[in-house]
C-alpha cells in the first residue's frame, strides 16, 4: 500500500543533493558527486514509478 509512494522519496533525495551541489559550488568546492547522486535519484524515481505501474496492472 505504501510502496507506491516510495518512489517520491527519490525526488526528495534529488532535491537535497541538488541543494548540496549548489551550496558546494557557491563555496568553491567540487560538487560532481552531488550532481551524480541527483541524476541517480531522478533516474530511480522514473524507474521505480514505471516498475510499480507494470505490476499494478497484473492484479
Number of C-alpha atoms within 10 A of each C-alpha: 5 5 9 12 10 13 20 18 13 19 18 15 17 24 15 14 21 19 15 17 22 15 13 15 13 11 10 9 11 11 18 12 12 19 17 14 17 24 15 14 22 19 15 18 21 14 12 18 16 13 12 14 11 10 9 10 7 6 4
